[in-house]
């Protein structure tokens, strides 16, 4: 019978394409851990325990600024791996990780995993491929923060959460976490969302954002001015 760790590795973006023999080797060193909502998995600067693979729940990777503000670097979804970079270099985590929902992870401990990577260059290259995906995502994130306004980032987030042709988006995270992920304060997030409502572009019902003017939201995401609203916008 296949173990939970083996099933998790087989369905992951990191190990899903590995030969079965390689996955069995990884399963042999895997440790399953469970975390409560809001529990910290590791902190920035802590010695690396190994590579993590999220199998259930959600985890945020973040850093704190010198004045204590939180910057969300990435939101990890089931099937994704994280903490690859800390396996190498000085062996310390460059970010902190926190469960934002009850989470189950598979941990591949650092020492036996690094031994396997030394013995199997093919596995090491696949690990580099996973790190390259993370790097490309971070480059896009830096570009967005550098070249896009906060309103553009929020408009794009709502549109992408709704999906092609979608008429509503659900915020599956607390407002502060969504705001941090988009590189803005919760106050800025609320202020921009209120301006969208006042212009009749969206309507907010609890955690659901109903899109009334897709074209208007797209024009904000593209950096263009909102088109005129006929008859005035809905009140905030």
Secondary structure, 3 states (H helix, E strand, C coil): CCCHHHHHHHCCCCCCCCCHHHHHHHHHHEEEEEECCCCEEECCCCECCEEEEEEECCEEEEEECCCCCEEEEEEECCCCEECCHHHCCCCECCCEEEECCCEEEEEEEHHHHHHHHHHCHHHHHHHHHHHHHHHHHHHHHHHHHHHCCHHHHHHHHHHHHHCCCCCEEECCCCHHHHHHHCCCCHHHHHHHHHHHHHCCCEEEECCEEEECCHHHHHHHHCCCCCCCCCCCCCCC
